Amino acid sequence: MPTPDSPSPAAPPSAPAADGAPEDAAGVVAKLSVLDRLLPVWILAAMALGLGLGAVVPGIGEALEAVEVAGVSVPIALGLLVMMYPVLAKVRYDETGAVLGDKRLMITSLLINWLLAPAFMFALAWLLLPDLPEYRTGLIIVGLARCIAMVLIWNDLACGDREAGAVLVAINSVFQVVMFGVLGWFYLQLLPGWLGLPTTSAEFSIGAITLSVLVFLGIPLAAGFLTRTLGERRRGREWYEQRVLPRIDPLALGGLLFTIVLLFALQGDQVTGHPLQVARIALPLTVYFLVTFGASMIIGRLIGLGYARSTTLSFTAAGNNFELAIAVSIATFGAASGQALAGIVGPLIEVPILVALVYVALWARRFFPTRSSRREPSTPSVPSS
């Protein structure tokens, strides 16, 4: 059985450059297939297609929202589940114990995700939207919702630590159930009151938050775990990773593009109908994603996590659970509220920025020692690493 330091049989580690530095982004991208190499093009095309469908197909939004689960349109929910399943089927669950034993990673992730990141979003919301209380509240709610879905895709694309990603997402999910309501009260009522700022009264349903976690993480996690466990029992790890994973791998990219098309079709009219408001909301979101990712990457490098786990730390810190943020905002303030619009704008800004950050992360590999991580990042086959 491979050790945590051994490469995946299905994806051998990238060879270091002649000077001993990790392979840079150009080297990794050059090894991708044409389809995978053009991922940003497909994502932009999916965004354009979604906007076009929303503009020319009457009633598409109402049709998509006709049936919901955990506050999210069923077609979008299915896209998210299909997207996450292959990524979680790749996780070597017997190696997650080594991740839990990495105290630097665990403590740093908890501090960034549940102390620094929400505080940073609170500060940005008040600094950049002082005159727009509804949008400001919506952004604060987005900052409290830690990502449990798409972050796994971005982490995989950037050659992050797959096992660490699964563990951090699971831990964030537990904290989300326990802490979301508490932090919502702190950042919307208690802290503004201490600072002499207007407060916002809001009550969050613990049941709705728990349901969101169970649906968007529990189902694909269980499916991925069972697929790997049964596959390895039947024919062994090498057969599973060389024969099974390549067959289910395309589902992740398909699910991602399908989800993006539907998201933009469903919410495109909100964006095109309120361009100035969207621009105001987009500014703090953009600053948040870039600064949180960059700071987390630097912190990971400084504390010696290595490239793979620093990348995982950065994406889990920068990503947000837009499904939960939108559902909570709609349930608490109404579908037509400014808080809901802020949640809607979130993924529309997050997707293209985090795709770009995948390439930034690959470029940044050169600044990390070759053997500094427990397992070297592997050459990705989108959306695998």
Contacts in CASP RR format, 6 or more apart in sequence:
PFRMAT RR
TARGET T0000
AUTHOR 0000-0000-0000
METHOD contacts of the structure
MODEL  1
MPTPDSPSPAAPPSAPAADGAPEDAAGVVAKLSVLDRLLPVWILAAMALG
LGLGAVVPGIGEALEAVEVAGVSVPIALGLLVMMYPVLAKVRYDETGAVL
GDKRLMITSLLINWLLAPAFMFALAWLLLPDLPEYRTGLIIVGLARCIAM
VLIWNDLACGDREAGAVLVAINSVFQVVMFGVLGWFYLQLLPGWLGLPTT
SAEFSIGAITLSVLVFLGIPLAAGFLTRTLGERRRGREWYEQRVLPRIDP
LALGGLLFTIVLLFALQGDQVTGHPLQVARIALPLTVYFLVTFGASMIIG
RLIGLGYARSTTLSFTAAGNNFELAIAVSIATFGAASGQALAGIVGPLIE
VPILVALVYVALWARRFFPTRSSRREPSTPSVPSS
1 94 0 8 1.000
1 237 0 8 1.000
2 8 0 8 1.000
2 9 0 8 1.000
2 92 0 8 1.000
2 237 0 8 1.000
4 95 0 8 1.000
4 98 0 8 1.000
4 163 0 8 1.000
4 374 0 8 1.000
4 375 0 8 1.000
5 374 0 8 1.000
5 375 0 8 1.000
6 375 0 8 1.000
7 13 0 8 1.000
7 375 0 8 1.000
7 376 0 8 1.000
7 378 0 8 1.000
8 92 0 8 1.000
8 241 0 8 1.000
8 378 0 8 1.000
9 237 0 8 1.000
9 238 0 8 1.000
9 241 0 8 1.000
9 242 0 8 1.000
10 241 0 8 1.000
10 242 0 8 1.000
10 245 0 8 1.000
10 246 0 8 1.000
11 378 0 8 1.000
11 379 0 8 1.000
11 380 0 8 1.000
11 381 0 8 1.000
11 384 0 8 1.000
11 385 0 8 1.000
12 378 0 8 1.000
12 379 0 8 1.000
13 375 0 8 1.000
13 376 0 8 1.000
13 377 0 8 1.000
13 378 0 8 1.000
13 379 0 8 1.000
14 22 0 8 1.000
14 23 0 8 1.000
14 27 0 8 1.000
14 28 0 8 1.000
14 159 0 8 1.000
14 376 0 8 1.000
14 377 0 8 1.000
14 378 0 8 1.000
14 379 0 8 1.000
15 23 0 8 1.000
16 22 0 8 1.000
16 23 0 8 1.000
16 370 0 8 1.000
17 23 0 8 1.000
17 24 0 8 1.000
20 370 0 8 1.000
21 365 0 8 1.000
21 366 0 8 1.000
21 370 0 8 1.000
22 307 0 8 1.000
22 365 0 8 1.000
22 366 0 8 1.000
22 368 0 8 1.000
22 370 0 8 1.000
22 376 0 8 1.000
22 377 0 8 1.000
23 365 0 8 1.000
24 362 0 8 1.000
24 363 0 8 1.000
24 365 0 8 1.000
24 366 0 8 1.000
25 359 0 8 1.000
25 362 0 8 1.000
25 363 0 8 1.000
25 365 0 8 1.000
28 159 0 8 1.000
28 362 0 8 1.000
28 365 0 8 1.000
28 379 0 8 1.000
28 380 0 8 1.000
29 37 0 8 1.000
29 359 0 8 1.000
29 362 0 8 1.000
31 379 0 8 1.000
32 380 0 8 1.000
32 381 0 8 1.000
32 382 0 8 1.000
33 381 0 8 1.000
33 382 0 8 1.000
35 42 0 8 1.000
35 382 0 8 1.000
36 253 0 8 1.000
36 380 0 8 1.000
36 381 0 8 1.000
36 382 0 8 1.000
39 157 0 8 1.000
39 253 0 8 1.000
39 355 0 8 1.000
39 382 0 8 1.000
40 352 0 8 1.000
40 355 0 8 1.000
40 356 0 8 1.000
42 253 0 8 1.000
42 257 0 8 1.000
43 256 0 8 1.000
43 257 0 8 1.000
43 260 0 8 1.000
43 351 0 8 1.000
43 352 0 8 1.000
43 355 0 8 1.000
44 352 0 8 1.000
46 257 0 8 1.000
46 260 0 8 1.000
46 261 0 8 1.000
46 264 0 8 1.000
47 260 0 8 1.000
47 261 0 8 1.000
47 264 0 8 1.000
47 348 0 8 1.000
47 351 0 8 1.000
47 352 0 8 1.000
48 264 0 8 1.000
49 261 0 8 1.000
49 264 0 8 1.000
49 265 0 8 1.000
50 260 0 8 1.000
50 261 0 8 1.000
50 262 0 8 1.000
50 263 0 8 1.000
50 264 0 8 1.000
50 265 0 8 1.000
50 268 0 8 1.000
51 264 0 8 1.000
51 265 0 8 1.000
51 268 0 8 1.000
51 271 0 8 1.000
51 272 0 8 1.000
52 265 0 8 1.000
53 60 0 8 1.000
53 261 0 8 1.000
53 264 0 8 1.000
53 265 0 8 1.000
54 60 0 8 1.000
54 61 0 8 1.000
54 264 0 8 1.000
54 265 0 8 1.000
54 266 0 8 1.000
54 268 0 8 1.000
54 269 0 8 1.000
55 268 0 8 1.000
55 269 0 8 1.000
55 272 0 8 1.000
57 265 0 8 1.000
60 265 0 8 1.000
60 266 0 8 1.000
61 265 0 8 1.000
61 266 0 8 1.000
64 73 0 8 1.000
64 75 0 8 1.000
64 76 0 8 1.000
64 262 0 8 1.000
64 265 0 8 1.000
64 266 0 8 1.000
65 73 0 8 1.000
65 266 0 8 1.000
67 73 0 8 1.000
67 74 0 8 1.000
68 74 0 8 1.000
68 77 0 8 1.000
69 77 0 8 1.000
69 215 0 8 1.000
70 77 0 8 1.000
70 208 0 8 1.000
70 211 0 8 1.000
70 212 0 8 1.000
70 214 0 8 1.000
70 215 0 8 1.000
70 216 0 8 1.000
70 323 0 8 1.000
70 327 0 8 1.000
71 208 0 8 1.000
71 212 0 8 1.000
71 323 0 8 1.000
71 326 0 8 1.000
71 327 0 8 1.000
71 330 0 8 1.000
71 331 0 8 1.000
72 80 0 8 1.000
72 212 0 8 1.000
72 216 0 8 1.000
72 323 0 8 1.000
72 326 0 8 1.000
72 327 0 8 1.000
73 262 0 8 1.000
73 266 0 8 1.000
75 262 0 8 1.000
76 259 0 8 1.000
76 262 0 8 1.000
76 263 0 8 1.000
76 266 0 8 1.000
76 323 0 8 1.000
77 215 0 8 1.000
77 216 0 8 1.000
77 323 0 8 1.000
79 255 0 8 1.000
79 258 0 8 1.000
79 259 0 8 1.000
79 262 0 8 1.000
80 149 0 8 1.000
80 150 0 8 1.000
80 216 0 8 1.000
80 255 0 8 1.000
80 259 0 8 1.000
80 323 0 8 1.000
81 215 0 8 1.000
81 216 0 8 1.000
81 219 0 8 1.000
81 220 0 8 1.000
82 251 0 8 1.000
82 252 0 8 1.000
82 254 0 8 1.000
82 255 0 8 1.000
82 258 0 8 1.000
83 149 0 8 1.000
83 150 0 8 1.000
83 153 0 8 1.000
83 251 0 8 1.000
83 252 0 8 1.000
83 254 0 8 1.000
83 255 0 8 1.000
83 256 0 8 1.000
83 258 0 8 1.000
83 259 0 8 1.000
84 149 0 8 1.000
84 152 0 8 1.000
84 153 0 8 1.000
84 216 0 8 1.000
84 217 0 8 1.000
84 220 0 8 1.000
84 252 0 8 1.000
85 220 0 8 1.000
85 223 0 8 1.000
85 224 0 8 1.000
85 227 0 8 1.000
85 248 0 8 1.000
85 251 0 8 1.000
85 252 0 8 1.000
86 245 0 8 1.000
86 248 0 8 1.000
86 249 0 8 1.000
86 250 0 8 1.000
86 251 0 8 1.000
86 252 0 8 1.000
86 383 0 8 1.000
86 384 0 8 1.000
87 152 0 8 1.000
87 153 0 8 1.000
87 156 0 8 1.000
87 162 0 8 1.000
87 220 0 8 1.000
87 252 0 8 1.000
87 383 0 8 1.000
87 384 0 8 1.000
88 152 0 8 1.000
88 166 0 8 1.000
88 220 0 8 1.000
88 221 0 8 1.000
88 223 0 8 1.000
88 224 0 8 1.000
88 225 0 8 1.000
89 223 0 8 1.000
89 224 0 8 1.000
89 227 0 8 1.000
89 228 0 8 1.000
89 244 0 8 1.000
89 245 0 8 1.000
89 248 0 8 1.000
90 156 0 8 1.000
90 162 0 8 1.000
90 228 0 8 1.000
90 241 0 8 1.000
90 245 0 8 1.000
90 384 0 8 1.000
91 162 0 8 1.000
91 163 0 8 1.000
91 166 0 8 1.000
91 224 0 8 1.000
91 225 0 8 1.000
91 228 0 8 1.000
92 162 0 8 1.000
92 163 0 8 1.000
92 228 0 8 1.000
93 163 0 8 1.000
93 166 0 8 1.000
93 225 0 8 1.000
93 228 0 8 1.000
93 229 0 8 1.000
95 163 0 8 1.000
96 163 0 8 1.000
96 166 0 8 1.000
96 167 0 8 1.000
97 167 0 8 1.000
98 163 0 8 1.000
98 374 0 8 1.000
99 105 0 8 1.000
99 161 0 8 1.000
99 163 0 8 1.000
99 164 0 8 1.000
99 165 0 8 1.000
99 167 0 8 1.000
100 106 0 8 1.000
100 167 0 8 1.000
102 164 0 8 1.000
102 305 0 8 1.000
102 309 0 8 1.000
102 374 0 8 1.000
104 303 0 8 1.000
104 304 0 8 1.000
104 305 0 8 1.000
105 164 0 8 1.000
105 168 0 8 1.000
105 305 0 8 1.000
105 309 0 8 1.000
105 313 0 8 1.000
106 171 0 8 1.000
108 299 0 8 1.000
108 300 0 8 1.000
108 303 0 8 1.000
108 305 0 8 1.000
108 313 0 8 1.000
109 168 0 8 1.000
109 171 0 8 1.000
109 172 0 8 1.000
109 313 0 8 1.000
109 316 0 8 1.000
109 317 0 8 1.000
110 171 0 8 1.000
110 175 0 8 1.000
112 292 0 8 1.000
112 296 0 8 1.000
112 299 0 8 1.000
112 313 0 8 1.000
112 317 0 8 1.000
113 146 0 8 1.000
113 172 0 8 1.000
113 175 0 8 1.000
113 316 0 8 1.000
113 317 0 8 1.000
114 146 0 8 1.000
114 175 0 8 1.000
114 179 0 8 1.000
114 183 0 8 1.000
117 143 0 8 1.000
117 146 0 8 1.000
117 288 0 8 1.000
117 292 0 8 1.000
117 317 0 8 1.000
118 140 0 8 1.000
118 143 0 8 1.000
118 144 0 8 1.000
118 183 0 8 1.000
118 187 0 8 1.000
120 288 0 8 1.000
120 291 0 8 1.000
120 292 0 8 1.000
121 139 0 8 1.000
121 140 0 8 1.000
121 142 0 8 1.000
121 143 0 8 1.000
121 144 0 8 1.000
121 284 0 8 1.000
121 288 0 8 1.000
122 140 0 8 1.000
122 187 0 8 1.000
122 191 0 8 1.000
124 139 0 8 1.000
124 284 0 8 1.000
124 287 0 8 1.000
124 288 0 8 1.000
125 135 0 8 1.000
125 136 0 8 1.000
125 137 0 8 1.000
125 138 0 8 1.000
125 139 0 8 1.000
125 140 0 8 1.000
125 284 0 8 1.000
126 136 0 8 1.000
126 197 0 8 1.000
127 284 0 8 1.000
128 280 0 8 1.000
128 283 0 8 1.000
128 284 0 8 1.000
128 287 0 8 1.000
129 135 0 8 1.000
129 136 0 8 1.000
129 139 0 8 1.000
129 280 0 8 1.000
129 281 0 8 1.000
129 284 0 8 1.000
130 136 0 8 1.000
132 277 0 8 1.000
132 280 0 8 1.000
133 198 0 8 1.000
133 200 0 8 1.000
134 333 0 8 1.000
134 337 0 8 1.000
134 338 0 8 1.000
134 339 0 8 1.000
134 341 0 8 1.000
134 342 0 8 1.000
135 277 0 8 1.000
135 280 0 8 1.000
135 281 0 8 1.000
135 338 0 8 1.000
135 339 0 8 1.000
135 341 0 8 1.000
135 342 0 8 1.000
137 188 0 8 1.000
137 200 0 8 1.000
137 202 0 8 1.000
137 333 0 8 1.000
137 339 0 8 1.000
137 342 0 8 1.000
138 325 0 8 1.000
138 329 0 8 1.000
138 338 0 8 1.000
138 339 0 8 1.000
138 340 0 8 1.000
138 342 0 8 1.000
138 343 0 8 1.000
139 281 0 8 1.000
139 284 0 8 1.000
139 285 0 8 1.000
139 342 0 8 1.000
139 343 0 8 1.000
140 184 0 8 1.000
140 187 0 8 1.000
140 188 0 8 1.000
141 184 0 8 1.000
141 325 0 8 1.000
141 328 0 8 1.000
141 329 0 8 1.000
141 339 0 8 1.000
141 342 0 8 1.000
141 343 0 8 1.000
142 285 0 8 1.000
142 320 0 8 1.000
142 322 0 8 1.000
142 325 0 8 1.000
142 342 0 8 1.000
142 343 0 8 1.000
142 346 0 8 1.000
143 288 0 8 1.000
143 320 0 8 1.000
143 325 0 8 1.000
144 180 0 8 1.000
144 181 0 8 1.000
144 183 0 8 1.000
144 184 0 8 1.000
144 187 0 8 1.000
144 325 0 8 1.000
145 176 0 8 1.000
145 180 0 8 1.000
145 320 0 8 1.000
145 321 0 8 1.000
145 322 0 8 1.000
145 324 0 8 1.000
145 325 0 8 1.000
145 328 0 8 1.000
146 172 0 8 1.000
146 175 0 8 1.000
146 176 0 8 1.000
146 316 0 8 1.000
146 319 0 8 1.000
146 320 0 8 1.000
146 321 0 8 1.000
147 169 0 8 1.000
147 172 0 8 1.000
147 315 0 8 1.000
147 316 0 8 1.000
147 319 0 8 1.000
147 320 0 8 1.000
147 321 0 8 1.000
148 169 0 8 1.000
148 172 0 8 1.000
148 173 0 8 1.000
148 176 0 8 1.000
148 213 0 8 1.000
148 216 0 8 1.000
148 217 0 8 1.000
148 321 0 8 1.000
149 216 0 8 1.000
149 217 0 8 1.000
149 321 0 8 1.000
149 323 0 8 1.000
150 256 0 8 1.000
150 319 0 8 1.000
150 350 0 8 1.000
150 351 0 8 1.000
150 354 0 8 1.000
151 165 0 8 1.000
151 169 0 8 1.000
151 315 0 8 1.000
151 316 0 8 1.000
151 319 0 8 1.000
152 165 0 8 1.000
152 166 0 8 1.000
152 169 0 8 1.000
153 252 0 8 1.000
153 256 0 8 1.000
153 383 0 8 1.000
154 315 0 8 1.000
154 319 0 8 1.000
154 354 0 8 1.000
154 355 0 8 1.000
154 357 0 8 1.000
154 358 0 8 1.000
155 161 0 8 1.000
155 162 0 8 1.000
155 165 0 8 1.000
155 311 0 8 1.000
155 312 0 8 1.000
155 315 0 8 1.000
155 316 0 8 1.000
155 385 0 8 1.000
156 162 0 8 1.000
156 252 0 8 1.000
156 380 0 8 1.000
156 383 0 8 1.000
156 384 0 8 1.000
156 385 0 8 1.000
157 358 0 8 1.000
157 380 0 8 1.000
157 382 0 8 1.000
157 383 0 8 1.000
157 385 0 8 1.000
158 311 0 8 1.000
158 315 0 8 1.000
158 357 0 8 1.000
158 358 0 8 1.000
158 361 0 8 1.000
158 362 0 8 1.000
158 377 0 8 1.000
158 380 0 8 1.000
158 385 0 8 1.000
159 307 0 8 1.000
159 308 0 8 1.000
159 311 0 8 1.000
159 361 0 8 1.000
159 362 0 8 1.000
159 365 0 8 1.000
159 377 0 8 1.000
159 378 0 8 1.000
159 379 0 8 1.000
159 380 0 8 1.000
159 385 0 8 1.000
160 307 0 8 1.000
160 308 0 8 1.000
160 309 0 8 1.000
160 311 0 8 1.000
160 312 0 8 1.000
160 315 0 8 1.000
160 361 0 8 1.000
160 377 0 8 1.000
160 385 0 8 1.000
161 308 0 8 1.000
161 309 0 8 1.000
161 311 0 8 1.000
161 312 0 8 1.000
161 373 0 8 1.000
161 374 0 8 1.000
161 375 0 8 1.000
161 377 0 8 1.000
162 385 0 8 1.000
164 308 0 8 1.000
164 309 0 8 1.000
164 312 0 8 1.000
164 313 0 8 1.000
165 312 0 8 1.000
165 316 0 8 1.000
166 221 0 8 1.000
168 312 0 8 1.000
168 313 0 8 1.000
168 316 0 8 1.000
169 217 0 8 1.000
169 316 0 8 1.000
170 217 0 8 1.000
170 221 0 8 1.000
172 316 0 8 1.000
173 213 0 8 1.000
173 217 0 8 1.000
176 209 0 8 1.000
176 213 0 8 1.000
176 321 0 8 1.000
176 324 0 8 1.000
177 206 0 8 1.000
177 209 0 8 1.000
177 210 0 8 1.000
177 213 0 8 1.000
180 204 0 8 1.000
180 206 0 8 1.000
180 209 0 8 1.000
180 324 0 8 1.000
180 328 0 8 1.000
181 204 0 8 1.000
181 206 0 8 1.000
181 209 0 8 1.000
184 202 0 8 1.000
184 204 0 8 1.000
188 199 0 8 1.000
188 200 0 8 1.000
188 201 0 8 1.000
188 202 0 8 1.000
189 199 0 8 1.000
189 200 0 8 1.000
189 201 0 8 1.000
189 202 0 8 1.000
192 198 0 8 1.000
192 199 0 8 1.000
192 200 0 8 1.000
193 199 0 8 1.000
202 332 0 8 1.000
202 333 0 8 1.000
203 332 0 8 1.000
204 328 0 8 1.000
204 332 0 8 1.000
205 328 0 8 1.000
205 331 0 8 1.000
208 327 0 8 1.000
208 328 0 8 1.000
208 331 0 8 1.000
209 324 0 8 1.000
209 328 0 8 1.000
212 321 0 8 1.000
212 323 0 8 1.000
212 324 0 8 1.000
212 327 0 8 1.000
216 321 0 8 1.000
216 323 0 8 1.000
227 244 0 8 1.000
227 248 0 8 1.000
228 240 0 8 1.000
231 239 0 8 1.000
231 240 0 8 1.000
231 244 0 8 1.000
232 240 0 8 1.000
235 243 0 8 1.000
245 384 0 8 1.000
246 381 0 8 1.000
249 381 0 8 1.000
249 383 0 8 1.000
249 384 0 8 1.000
252 383 0 8 1.000
252 384 0 8 1.000
253 382 0 8 1.000
253 383 0 8 1.000
256 383 0 8 1.000
260 351 0 8 1.000
263 347 0 8 1.000
263 348 0 8 1.000
264 348 0 8 1.000
267 344 0 8 1.000
267 348 0 8 1.000
268 348 0 8 1.000
270 278 0 8 1.000
270 341 0 8 1.000
270 344 0 8 1.000
270 345 0 8 1.000
271 278 0 8 1.000
271 344 0 8 1.000
271 345 0 8 1.000
271 348 0 8 1.000
274 341 0 8 1.000
277 341 0 8 1.000
278 341 0 8 1.000
278 345 0 8 1.000
281 341 0 8 1.000
281 342 0 8 1.000
281 345 0 8 1.000
281 346 0 8 1.000
281 349 0 8 1.000
282 345 0 8 1.000
282 349 0 8 1.000
285 345 0 8 1.000
285 346 0 8 1.000
285 349 0 8 1.000
285 350 0 8 1.000
286 349 0 8 1.000
286 353 0 8 1.000
288 318 0 8 1.000
289 318 0 8 1.000
289 319 0 8 1.000
289 349 0 8 1.000
289 350 0 8 1.000
289 353 0 8 1.000
289 354 0 8 1.000
289 357 0 8 1.000
290 353 0 8 1.000
290 357 0 8 1.000
292 314 0 8 1.000
292 317 0 8 1.000
292 318 0 8 1.000
292 319 0 8 1.000
293 314 0 8 1.000
293 315 0 8 1.000
293 317 0 8 1.000
293 318 0 8 1.000
293 354 0 8 1.000
293 357 0 8 1.000
293 360 0 8 1.000
294 314 0 8 1.000
294 318 0 8 1.000
296 310 0 8 1.000
296 313 0 8 1.000
296 314 0 8 1.000
296 317 0 8 1.000
296 318 0 8 1.000
297 310 0 8 1.000
297 311 0 8 1.000
297 313 0 8 1.000
297 314 0 8 1.000
297 361 0 8 1.000
297 364 0 8 1.000
299 310 0 8 1.000
299 313 0 8 1.000
300 306 0 8 1.000
300 309 0 8 1.000
300 310 0 8 1.000
300 313 0 8 1.000
300 314 0 8 1.000
301 310 0 8 1.000
301 367 0 8 1.000
301 368 0 8 1.000
304 310 0 8 1.000
304 372 0 8 1.000
305 313 0 8 1.000
305 372 0 8 1.000
305 373 0 8 1.000
306 368 0 8 1.000
306 369 0 8 1.000
306 372 0 8 1.000
306 373 0 8 1.000
307 364 0 8 1.000
307 365 0 8 1.000
307 368 0 8 1.000
307 372 0 8 1.000
307 373 0 8 1.000
307 377 0 8 1.000
308 373 0 8 1.000
308 374 0 8 1.000
308 375 0 8 1.000
308 376 0 8 1.000
308 377 0 8 1.000
309 373 0 8 1.000
309 374 0 8 1.000
310 368 0 8 1.000
310 373 0 8 1.000
311 361 0 8 1.000
311 377 0 8 1.000
314 357 0 8 1.000
314 361 0 8 1.000
315 354 0 8 1.000
315 357 0 8 1.000
315 361 0 8 1.000
318 354 0 8 1.000
318 357 0 8 1.000
319 350 0 8 1.000
319 354 0 8 1.000
320 346 0 8 1.000
320 350 0 8 1.000
322 343 0 8 1.000
322 346 0 8 1.000
322 347 0 8 1.000
322 350 0 8 1.000
325 343 0 8 1.000
325 346 0 8 1.000
326 340 0 8 1.000
326 343 0 8 1.000
326 344 0 8 1.000
329 337 0 8 1.000
329 338 0 8 1.000
329 339 0 8 1.000
329 340 0 8 1.000
329 342 0 8 1.000
329 343 0 8 1.000
330 337 0 8 1.000
330 340 0 8 1.000
332 339 0 8 1.000
333 339 0 8 1.000
333 340 0 8 1.000
334 340 0 8 1.000
365 377 0 8 1.000
370 376 0 8 1.000
377 385 0 8 1.000
378 385 0 8 1.000
379 385 0 8 1.000
END
